[in-house]
């Protein structure tokens, strides 16, 4: 820079000082006279020695600022901070000059965990602009711990950006703080993913300057405030994910507020829009999908309303989730559907009425359909057999009538069927044995008749069958005389048996009944191999093994005539309807001995005194908990500065991830990432309730 006079320097300093004063008066902002970093040593599209030194120094500083490991009671570093430090850790013991002294085809930092460098091939394809510079940082679910407000961290990222950084992905870490306007200076970024962290505050308007962004992901944080209307200015956006934010708003709502901005309809390259689990209101903007590439739209768990007319032009949709909102009206009629590529559709927990439209059955590639918790009526049409890729069908909690069509069991991919809480009639067809991939059959709270077919024992992956609260469903079968008791061998399907242990029921009946288990394979095959009405004949060899299918059958005791059921202690049996219905009622109290009344009086006085003491303790406790929020947060921060407590009560939370070992074998990287997100959620819960 040209040398300036002292007078000019003083004038410049005074100007900066006055700028700081003005900014402080206007609101909290970072004020610095330091200009944005520049990258030295960029020559002819190559990051030379000076550039590499600046890049290495910025990476080393970023590592030091975000490796904030705490010490436990054994004074060892907690492992959740930077779980993978491959390459980075050398910066703690060696300066960048020594690190870069090792000659190779590319600088040593290009091999560090999460770093992608610009290569000559990538530069030739205009994917990056400076060979040997850092093109991308992708460090996800790794315990990166720092504040996005930290000037050092921001300046490090600015330095890397000046030298060529265009992709920054720090999903699922421990970043906190609020995004400042300085983040708007990273104008060459194409990917910014800070999702699943602890970031709070609002979305700064300065981000509207990042016009090269193709991916912006700030979901699963603690953002609050209105959803900005300037997203339409980010014309290159292909993915916008702001879902599941948990910041508290002044009106008590949680997450982002306001309505969907009309400018979203101008993003012609947008393929993914995720705004789920916020506090958004209003209706869908007009033309949201007109001439767009939108394929994934997730708006669940908001307070949006209106009808679905604005989505009929979304011809490229593959996933649509608008569940848990306030949408009304009927589902689009047969002449309006353009969702031929739709794979997943979830419109549950809304206020839709009318019947299931015929066109829905024509969505031939649909794999997941959830229309539950609405007000739909009518019957399930036989045309459902056209949906050959359907894996999950959830139509529960509606007003559907008619039979459970046997064609459902011919769907080759079906694994989950939930038709509970409707008005369905008829029997469960023996064709259920053809649904080889079936895992869950939930038909409770309907008006089904007949008995359970033995073919239910054939699907090898079946885990749950729930047919409770179907009063006419019993071991007698369809059209049989239900007045007498079933034979002992007909109480359950031939592949099931009663356990020797009674289990208290959870339906409020105040009784316990034997648990229902699968028979051992050899025994079940022998009992089911006959040609009787409840047997399988030659198909008995197709029965699933009890070890392969840990099934849970939920049946009302009326189905098997209350076999070995008994009332709980303090209740007595009352048989009704010709000894076919058992009710447990409280036993009548016997005459009290003379000493009972004074004893009860003394106990009552003692109880009052204990209640008074408990009330005093509760009042004292509440006076502590109901102190002002700023005071509680201040004390909490002071306690955290003291480090790990050496004693006192502790709360232990244990979570069990089902089939974790199997998942690790199938896809270890994805399972590790999911576990990191799981752990981050737990840490957020701990921090929120510490």
Phi, psi and omega in degrees: 000146177294144180295136179249155178286162179299324181295317180295319179298317180296320180297319180295319179296319178297322180297317179296319180299315180295325176299318179298316180299316181296317181295322178296320179294323181287330182157173181292121177214157172277132181238119181215139178276352182288129178288166178299141182300149172244161183255116177281159170077019173273112184228118175054044177075018180233136175275100184276194188307310181296321178296316180295323178295317178295321179295313180299318181296320179294319178295317179297317179294320178298319179295315180296323184283340184247001175264074184256064180288139175263165180251138178271190184293342177268004178061035173247153182291137175292139186280348184284349177273116181051069182302321176247112182245020186305119180091316184294324189294341180294336181291348179279343184237344183230142176285162183297328179301319179286323180297320183276356183289336179286116184280143177195186180292334179215158179302152185297331182294343179292345179258003180289156182301129175083359183261133171240124181259158177283123177258168179297323179295316180294321178295322179296330178268011177060030174276342177207172188240348184222107179300137181080359174274164178279116179276318183213149172238119180231091181238099187246141177051057187229005179076025174295122194234112179183186181245135177289355175267348182298118182302325181295314180297316181296317180294325176297316180293322177298319180296315178296322178296319180296331182267359174134358181295127178234347182230121181231115181229111181235041183296142171069037179246204182242041178280138182229188179087180181251144178290125179267173180294341180300330179297340177287352179278351183274062192287349179266358180295136172253337179228126174226106182236105177241026184290159176057053174232207182243022186291134182238192181082200181252170177280116186291143180295339181297339180292347177294347178280348183275066188285352178266358182299131169255335179228123174230115183229110179234020182286169179055045173235205180237039179286154179214184178086180186289148173287120186299152179264001186265010181298336177297342178283342179271071192292345181270357185301131172248336181218123178233112184234110180233021187284161172057049172267150190231026178286142181277133175258163183298331182273008178092350178285165183236129177098196181286144185240181179090192182251169177290121183293143179297336182294343177299331181290348181269354182275088187288339181262001184292125180250329181231128175230113182237107178235025186292157174056058172229205180235039183283146181231182178087198183244176179286138181292147179294143176069025184302324184247007184293118179057036180245173179255015186301121180241336180232119180232116182236111182232018186296158173058051169235202176234038180283153182219195182091199181245180187265011184303326183291347182260358184292339179272002182279074188286346182254011180297133171246332177225129178225119180228105177239025184294160177057053174228204182235033179292146185229184178085196179258159173293149185308144183284178190292343183267002189245350188282128176232028186258051185292341180260006186291128179254326182225128179227121180228107177240025184292162176057051172232208182230037180288145181235180178083189183267170175286120185295146180300326184296335180297324179294343180273000177282085195292337181258007181294129180251333184226120182229123180228108176245018186293163176055051171231205180234036183287147181230186182086192185243168176274120186280153179296341179296352179297342178294346177288342185271071189290344181257008184291123179255324183227123179235114181237107179239023186292159174056054172231205179233038183288145181234180179088179184280163169280097188302131181295343179295340176302323185284352178269357178289116191292335184259357189298127177237329180232125177231117179234105178242022185293161175056054172229204179232039184285147184236185177087191184249169173270117186292150175295345179295351178301335179291348178272350180275077190294335181266008186296134178241323182223131174234109185241106185233019185292160177058055172229204180231043182287154180233180179082201180231171179285128179287148178297340181295345176297343180276358184275314181304123189282342182257005184296129182242331186216131170229118183236111180233028180295160176056041165241093195298332182267003178272121184204173180292346181290332181086178183287127173076005181274164176284110186271006185283332181260175179279149176287154173296154184302326181279356182248002182298324180230160171305153190298342182265002181246160178210165176272142174280166179278350182254138175274147180233126177301134180280153183254016183262012179080012182277351179059040177219164175240146181222160179295144174290153181254125185234163172282144173285154170304146189307312184296319180293317180296319180297321180293316182287332184265358188278354179286182182249022179287174183296335181247028179237173189248348182063228181294338180288351181300334178290347180269000181300143178287151176282143182296336178282332180281327185233095176281079188280151174236115180256122179255107181235147171286145177301337178298333181299316184250027173063032177058035182302122178058021174275149178212154181285151178289167179302136181089001179235153179236157183279138172227113180265137182226172176052059176059043176062037178244348181233125181255130176236138178255121180240157180297138179291145178288142180285140177278166177301136184275140173296164185296330185281351186293317186298308178297324179297319178295322180298314179298317179297323180295317179298317179296322180294321178298317179296319178296320178296320178297317178296319179295320179298321178297317179296319179296319180297317178296320180295318181293324179297332177282316185285334184265015174291164185305150184298319182297326180289318178297316180295323178297312180296322179297315179296320178296321179293323180293327179295336181285350178086196183295127179294147182271348181195184180105174181292151180224145176251126182249125178249124180244126177246148181238116179268112184295134176060035182299316182298319179295319180296321178296325179288324182287314183206087184297314181299317181291322178293320177297319178296316179297321178294325177296318177296318177303314181292324179295322178297319179295320180295324177296319179296320178298315181294325182288334186241011181295000000 
